[in-house]
């Protein structure tokens, strides 16, 4: 999760111990695509770093690889007593209780339901049900804090072309523009939240679209970012506000359930230098590295890095939400 042996030396705007104290007995869950997994990994690293007794932090099923599909749950049972400063009196330092909270991730890249059926000659036929939520909803509908996202997979070739792919009820659209499909999917998500989430128990977040920085192509056509060493400083290189976020904002305005919108699109646009690119591993030869340059990751983010800022915004938003409830 870390690069170049970096460590989390200071998080002045994210007090990890306070965050864990506020999560006591609760479940925070990230639901969405691999960019939300990126954010989840960041928060796990930050929170775990603040815990003295690392044995009290563990993945529920014992896994240590998190790049596959499924449900992941990190349990924080670490005793708080190990975190009290020595300056406190002995009686206060001896106070001990557990966090008993979890920080989870559920993979659901579209939020709505993907269908796979047998096609001709043994092939697999894929459809995206725009009017039905993904089957993972039972894993998170009673969580205390939910951070949703979707957007990354809507740029892929199958979703972009939209040929015989999008479905509502029994109707399969011969062709449907991706932004129309995206709005239908978000509307399905919004209706589900309004119907199934109790805002007195659960705080809902939606994290906005994270921009990519492929130069000279896309992820599957030679796009690169491995030579980027600085953020964007010249405003004229900042791109137009993503159409996806305008669509999301329109849907959010129509919802009954309060949703905190983490609008991170513009801040990610500046960070063309923050992607893993080809640097996920060491290469045994120059030839191997040259081959790696043909397929680069300019979508996800290094850790420590940009997703840490998203979690600072998440923490600040939770503090503001608590203050708003207290004063109203």
Secondary structure, DSSP 8 states (H G I E B T S, - for coil): --STT------TT--HHHHHHHTTT-EEEEEESHHHHHHHHHHHHHHHHT-S-GGGEEETT-----SSSSEEEEEE--BGGGGS-TTS-HHHHT---B--EEEEEEE-TTSEEEEEEE-GGG-EEEEEEEEEE-GGGGGTTT-SEEEE---GGGGSHHHHH-BS-EEETTEE-SB--HHHHHHHHHHHHHHHHHHH--TTT-EEEEE-------BSS-TTTT-B-TT--S----GGGS----HHHHHHHHHHHT-SS-EEEE--HHHHHT-TT-S-BTTTS--SSHHHHHHHTTS-B-SS--SSSHHHHHHHHHHHHHHHHHHHHHH-
